[in-house]
Amino acid sequence: MDLGGVVPFPGAAGKLCLMLPTSRLLSFLLLGVGVALLVAGLVAPRFLPEDARLPLDLGATTYSLVDAEAETRLMTDPGGRILTSPVTHQLHMEIQNPADEDTATLRVGETLMRDSQQEDLDRLIAAEVWSFGVDRRTGEFTTPATLTDQLASPVSTVEIDGHWLKFPTGAEQGTYEVFDPKLRETRPAEFAEELEMNGRTVHRYRQEIEPTNLAELYDSPFHTIEFAEGEPGHWFYSATRDLLVDELSGLVVEIREDVDSYYATPEGEKREQILLFEGRMSQDQIDAHLADAADIRDPGTADTIRWVVVGLGGLLAVLGLAGAFGAFGRRR
């Protein structure tokens, strides 16, 4: 039989399709698409994180703070000679395994390096490596840290809490406890102002660390000396630190810090300088951190899109169901 170029559907399904009017076929199609959109929108939260958690493939993970005229004590010199030269304080973060949907392992290498004509060991002021678990959403420590603070020295364990280089997603205008590696403790960082940087909303938090006697916090061969007159000297440390945090992701995108370390009497009377440092990051590095933050999904936008998909799916399903029962058929 010549059907005018129309290929018939085989079997009973084909006979049914030939018997149904075009409006009914479109209704069934709308019903199928609507149900598919509904299911996709409703189950999406089970497979996609609902917040801007720490990416496992973060690109910009180095913070280099430079002071072109820092004052540093040459610790290997018996006389404690003070040098004025450029100094770089660098934090380099690596995201490692074990890692899963909720937590990750961070390895942070911290160095303080003098830019001068000396041998490497004399240029290196301090070096530490920290490893710990972190909550990818809140940025809080989830495990104690392992610390290596000298070449070939045994690894030690440090109980830590608070935040460091990652604040909670949706960082608030409040106060957070932020870890200081020199103290090996946290100190509060208070919200100071809201800024716009490269189109991103950024919160600046200020951490003020009053002069603190490190010899009273933990043991180190450098924490105590003897002054010329035989009086004991203790290492005191103070700092003012600004942490600029991307509001959405909670990533630290810039650090500014002023550090004053010195030997003083146990009562705090300053005698000999150890470090006077005002560190700032380059604009290129700040831009790199902001670009990384911009690549992180906005949970609010994603949630809105998901509910639009659910709403559209529901509408199409209702229209398809109504059409399937002949609501849009022609009156005879």
C-alpha positions in Angstrom: 0.0 0.0 0.0 1.3 3.4 -0.9 1.3 5.7 2.2 2.6 8.7 0.4 6.2 8.4 1.8 5.0 7.8 5.4 6.8 4.8 7.0 4.4 3.0 9.3 5.4 2.1 12.9 5.9 -1.6 13.4 3.6 -3.6 15.6 1.0 -2.5 18.1 2.9 0.7 19.1 3.0 1.8 15.5 -0.7 1.3 15.1 -1.4 3.2 18.4 0.8 6.2 17.2 -1.0 6.2 13.8 -4.3 6.3 15.7 -3.3 9.2 18.1 -3.7 12.8 16.9 -0.7 15.0 16.8 -1.8 17.0 19.9 -1.8 13.8 22.0 1.7 12.8 20.7 3.0 16.3 21.7 1.4 16.0 25.1 3.1 12.7 25.8 6.4 14.2 24.7 5.9 17.2 27.0 5.0 14.8 29.8 8.2 12.9 29.3 10.4 16.0 29.1 8.7 17.5 32.2 9.2 14.4 34.3 12.8 14.2 33.3 13.4 17.8 34.3 11.6 17.3 37.6 13.7 14.2 38.4 17.0 16.0 37.4 16.2 19.1 39.5 15.2 17.1 42.6 18.1 14.7 42.7 20.8 17.2 41.7 21.7 18.0 45.3 22.7 14.4 45.9 25.4 14.6 43.2 26.4 18.2 43.3 27.8 20.1 46.4 25.4 22.9 47.5 28.2 25.2 48.7 31.4 26.7 47.3 33.7 24.3 49.1 37.5 24.2 48.7 38.4 22.9 45.2 40.7 20.0 45.1 42.4 21.4 41.9 42.9 24.9 43.2 45.4 26.8 41.0 46.8 29.8 43.0 48.2 28.3 46.2 51.2 30.5 47.0 51.2 33.7 49.1 54.5 35.6 48.8 54.8 38.7 51.1 57.8 40.9 50.4 59.5 43.7 52.5 62.3 45.4 50.5 63.8 46.9 53.7 63.2 44.3 56.4 65.5 44.1 59.4 66.7 40.6 60.4 69.0 39.2 63.0 71.7 36.9 61.6 71.1 34.0 64.0 74.4 32.2 63.0 76.5 35.3 64.0 77.6 35.1 67.7 77.2 38.9 67.9 73.6 38.8 66.5 74.4 41.2 63.6 71.3 43.0 62.2 71.0 43.0 58.4 68.7 45.3 56.3 67.7 43.6 53.1 64.7 42.4 51.2 62.9 39.5 52.9 60.2 37.2 51.6 57.7 35.4 53.7 56.1 32.6 51.6 53.2 30.2 52.3 52.8 27.5 49.7 49.7 25.3 50.1 49.2 21.9 48.5 45.9 20.0 48.5 46.6 16.3 48.9 45.0 12.9 49.7 43.3 11.7 51.6 40.4 13.9 50.3 36.7 13.3 49.8 33.5 15.3 49.3 33.8 16.9 52.8 37.5 17.0 53.8 40.9 17.4 52.3 44.5 17.2 53.5 46.6 20.4 53.3 50.4 20.6 53.3 51.6 24.2 53.9 55.2 25.0 53.5 56.3 28.2 55.2 59.6 30.0 54.6 61.2 33.2 55.6 64.0 34.0 53.2 66.5 36.9 53.2 67.5 38.2 49.7 71.2 38.9 50.1 74.6 37.7 48.9 75.1 35.1 51.7 75.0 31.3 51.6 71.6 29.7 51.4 71.7 28.6 55.1 72.3 32.2 56.2 69.6 33.5 53.8 67.1 31.1 55.2 65.7 32.6 58.4 63.0 30.0 59.1 61.3 27.0 57.4 58.4 24.9 58.5 56.1 22.3 56.9 52.6 21.8 58.3 50.2 18.9 57.3 46.6 18.7 58.6 43.1 17.8 57.6 40.6 20.6 56.8 36.8 20.8 56.3 36.3 21.9 52.7 33.2 23.9 53.5 34.0 25.6 56.8 37.8 25.8 56.5 38.2 24.5 60.1 41.0 22.0 61.0 39.7 18.5 61.3 42.9 16.8 62.6 46.0 17.7 64.6 48.9 19.0 62.5 52.2 17.3 61.9 55.0 19.8 61.9 58.6 19.7 60.6 60.4 22.9 61.6 64.1 22.0 61.0 66.0 20.0 58.5 66.3 16.4 59.5 64.4 17.0 62.8 61.7 14.6 63.9 58.1 15.3 63.1 56.1 16.7 66.0 52.3 16.9 66.5 50.5 20.1 67.3 46.9 20.4 68.4 45.4 23.2 66.3 41.9 24.6 65.7 40.3 27.6 64.0 41.0 28.6 60.4 44.1 29.5 58.4 43.9 30.0 54.6 40.3 29.0 54.2 37.3 30.7 55.9 33.7 29.3 55.8 31.8 29.6 52.5 29.7 32.7 52.7 32.1 34.4 55.1 30.3 36.6 57.6 31.0 40.1 58.9 32.1 38.8 62.3 35.1 37.4 64.2 37.0 34.2 63.4 39.7 32.4 65.3 42.7 32.3 62.9 45.8 30.1 63.4 49.2 31.8 63.7 52.1 29.3 63.0 54.6 31.3 65.1 52.4 31.1 68.1 51.0 27.7 67.2 47.7 29.0 68.5 44.8 31.0 67.3 44.0 34.6 67.8 40.8 36.4 66.8 40.6 38.2 63.4 37.8 40.8 63.5 35.8 42.0 60.5 37.1 45.5 59.4 35.5 46.4 56.1 33.9 45.1 52.9 35.7 45.7 49.6 35.2 45.1 45.9 38.2 43.6 44.2 38.0 42.6 40.5 34.2 42.4 40.8 34.4 40.1 43.9 33.0 41.0 47.3 35.9 40.7 49.7 35.9 41.0 53.5 39.0 42.3 55.3 39.7 40.8 58.8 42.3 42.3 61.1 44.3 40.1 63.5 46.1 41.9 66.3 48.7 39.9 68.2 50.1 41.6 71.3 53.7 41.0 72.3 53.9 37.3 73.3 56.7 35.5 75.0 57.2 32.4 72.8 59.4 30.7 75.4 56.3 30.3 77.5 54.3 28.6 74.7 56.7 25.8 73.4 60.3 24.8 73.5 62.8 26.0 70.9 66.6 26.5 71.0 66.2 30.0 69.7 63.6 31.2 72.3 66.1 32.0 75.0 69.5 33.6 75.1 71.8 35.3 77.6 72.4 39.0 77.3 76.0 40.4 77.7 75.4 41.2 81.3 74.3 37.6 82.0 70.6 38.4 82.1 68.3 35.9 80.4 66.5 37.0 77.2 63.3 35.6 75.8 61.9 35.8 72.2 58.8 38.0 72.0 56.6 38.1 69.0 53.9 40.5 67.9 52.0 41.0 64.6 49.3 42.9 62.9 47.8 40.9 60.0 45.1 41.7 57.5 43.4 38.7 55.8 41.3 39.6 52.7 38.8 36.8 52.2 36.5 36.2 49.2 33.0 36.3 50.7 31.5 33.5 48.5 34.2 30.9 48.6 36.0 31.8 51.9 39.3 31.7 50.2 42.0 34.0 51.5 43.0 36.1 48.4 45.5 38.5 50.0 47.6 38.7 53.2 49.3 41.8 54.6 51.3 41.6 57.8 53.6 43.7 60.0 55.8 41.6 62.3 58.0 42.7 65.2 60.1 40.0 66.9 62.8 40.8 69.5 64.7 39.5 72.5 63.5 41.0 75.7 63.8 40.4 79.4 61.2 38.0 80.8 59.2 41.0 81.9 59.0 42.2 78.2 61.6 45.0 78.1 62.9 45.1 74.5 66.7 44.6 74.1 67.7 43.2 70.7 65.8 43.1 67.4 65.2 39.7 65.7 62.8 40.6 62.8 61.1 43.8 61.7 59.0 43.0 58.7 56.2 44.7 56.7 55.1 42.2 54.0 52.8 42.8 51.1 51.8 40.7 48.1 52.2 41.6 44.4 49.1 42.6 42.5 49.6 39.8 40.0 49.5 37.2 42.7 46.4 38.8 44.3 44.7 38.8 40.8 45.5 35.1 40.5 43.8 34.3 43.8 40.8 36.4 42.9 40.5 34.6 39.5 40.5 31.2 41.3 37.8 32.4 43.6 35.7 33.5 40.6 35.9 30.0 39.1 34.1 28.5 42.2 30.4 27.9 41.7 28.0 30.3 43.4 25.6 28.1 45.4 22.9 30.7 45.3 22.9 30.9 41.5 23.0 27.1 41.1 20.2 26.7 43.6 18.1 29.2 41.6 18.8 27.4 38.4 17.8 24.1 40.0 14.5 25.4 41.1 13.8 27.0 37.7 14.4 23.5 36.2 12.1 21.9 38.7 9.4 24.5 38.0 9.7 24.2 34.3 9.6 20.4 34.5 6.5 20.6 36.7 4.8 22.9 34.3 5.6 20.8 31.2 4.5 17.6 33.1 1.1 19.2 34.0 0.6 20.4 30.4 1.6 17.1 29.0 -0.7 15.2 31.4 -3.7 17.5 30.6 -3.1 17.1 26.9 -2.8 13.3 27.2 -6.4 13.2 28.6 -7.6 15.4 25.7 -7.8 18.7 27.4 -6.5 20.4 24.3 -8.3 18.3 21.7 -10.6 19.9 19.1 -14.3 20.2 19.8 -16.5 18.3 17.3 
